[in-house]
Amino acid sequence: MTSTMLTGEAYWLPVIFIGLMGLAFFLYAILDGYDLGVGILLPADSDPQRDMMIASIGPFWDANETWLVLGAGILLIAFPQAHSLVLYNLYLPIAAMLIGLILRGVSFDFRAKAPEDHKAVWDHTFKAGSIIATLAQGYMLGSYVMGFEQSLPAYLFSALSAVCVTAGYSFIGAAWLVFKTEGELQLRAARWARKCGWLTALGIAAVSIVNPLISHAIFDKWFGSAMVILLLFIPVFCAVLFFIVDRYLAHFPHDKDFGSWIPIVCIAMIFLLCFIGLAYSFFPYVVPNTMDIWQSASAPESLRFILYGVAIVLPTIIAYTIYSYSVFSGKATQLRYY
């Protein structure tokens, strides 16, 4: 049955749930993105700086992964056919991502209890887990965008996406350190952020150029209508935000830590624009060019029941997230276990 034949709940409930799933994955990319980025950036030459970097994410990193669970749960419950197809095509990178996340969790706790001469091993394991998880997520995104095509161009595009996502997470992770730390580590994070910003901008530009060239449907959607003028706002605003971040960091540090929030807010807006671009490119497909949201959705009665649960769970997650960030606001301090 096509979407034009659907009315009422049968039409709108899948739209609502794809929006909720997109929101969950967007918040995951921002919140777990920065703590994955911090893990990627752990330096080998300074044990005190590694301690402070991990302390800066200590109160948040585990809860940030809640958004990944929520997004995957919505995919499973609201779009079960798409969930089966996605997992069938991505089981290897998903397994790699889970291994990376497990390494991070084990390393985070063990480094606090290990003898001093073993702590560096767990720090390196935390870094390795962060890199594995981000590369896997980037590869999954690229494979999804390519519609799970099994070809050399698709594999190359997925590899490019893996590098871009890793650079983006490192970018927002460095911005988080600029916001949460002080002294030499903050200055070092500003340098990291500038370099990661250049690489992220180059990666976004490359993906934005390659994607329409390899997909006629996406090319027509972006350049084949009168909306092209309005759509140009997305890349132009992205470029402006990259420029603002680069100029702010180029003259860092600023008096009295002025505007240390500017980089991370701008990067979050860049991520949002990228998500909007992806959503526009693929809507209403939940699996590109294969299955739309109405074909893969659960029965309207099931979606209505699930929505009641989401209406309770989602505000609860948002409330405790806001509360935790308000409690641990300000600059990071040493993380201690008693």
Secondary structure as the mmCIF struct_conf table of DSSP 4:
data_model
#
loop_
_struct_conf.conf_type_id
_struct_conf.id
_struct_conf.beg_label_comp_id
_struct_conf.beg_label_asym_id
_struct_conf.beg_label_seq_id
_struct_conf.end_label_comp_id
_struct_conf.end_label_asym_id
_struct_conf.end_label_seq_id
HELX_RH_3T_P HELX_RH_3T_P1 SER A 3 MET A 5
TURN_TY1_P TURN_TY1_P1 GLY A 8 GLY A 8
HELX_RH_AL_P HELX_RH_AL_P1 GLU A 9 LEU A 41
BEND BEND1 ALA A 44 ASP A 45
HELX_RH_AL_P HELX_RH_AL_P2 ASP A 47 ILE A 57
TURN_TY1_P TURN_TY1_P2 GLY A 58 PHE A 60
HELX_RH_AL_P HELX_RH_AL_P3 TRP A 61 ASN A 64
TURN_TY1_P TURN_TY1_P3 GLU A 65 GLU A 65
HELX_RH_AL_P HELX_RH_AL_P4 THR A 66 ALA A 78
HELX_RH_AL_P HELX_RH_AL_P5 PRO A 80 LYS A 113
BEND BEND2 ALA A 114 ALA A 114
HELX_RH_3T_P HELX_RH_3T_P2 GLU A 116 HIS A 118
HELX_RH_AL_P HELX_RH_AL_P6 LYS A 119 VAL A 145
TURN_TY1_P TURN_TY1_P4 MET A 146 PHE A 148
BEND BEND3 SER A 151 SER A 151
HELX_RH_AL_P HELX_RH_AL_P7 LEU A 152 LYS A 180
HELX_RH_AL_P HELX_RH_AL_P8 GLY A 183 ILE A 214
HELX_RH_AL_P HELX_RH_AL_P9 HIS A 216 PHE A 223
BEND BEND4 GLY A 224 SER A 225
TURN_TY1_P TURN_TY1_P5 ALA A 226 MET A 227
HELX_RH_AL_P HELX_RH_AL_P10 VAL A 228 LEU A 231
TURN_TY1_P TURN_TY1_P6 LEU A 232 LEU A 232
HELX_RH_AL_P HELX_RH_AL_P11 PHE A 233 ALA A 250
TURN_TY1_P TURN_TY1_P7 HIS A 251 HIS A 251
BEND BEND5 PRO A 253 PRO A 253
HELX_RH_3T_P HELX_RH_3T_P3 ASP A 255 ASP A 257
TURN_TY1_P TURN_TY1_P8 PHE A 258 TRP A 261
HELX_RH_AL_P HELX_RH_AL_P12 ILE A 262 PHE A 282
TURN_TY1_P TURN_TY1_P9 PHE A 283 PRO A 284
STRN STRN1 TYR A 285 VAL A 287
TURN_TY1_P TURN_TY1_P10 PRO A 288 THR A 290
STRN STRN2 MET A 291 ASP A 292
HELX_RH_AL_P HELX_RH_AL_P13 ILE A 293 SER A 296
HELX_LH_PP_P HELX_LH_PP_P1 ALA A 297 ALA A 299
HELX_RH_AL_P HELX_RH_AL_P14 PRO A 300 VAL A 327
TURN_TY1_P TURN_TY1_P11 PHE A 328 PHE A 328
BEND BEND6 GLY A 330 LYS A 331
#
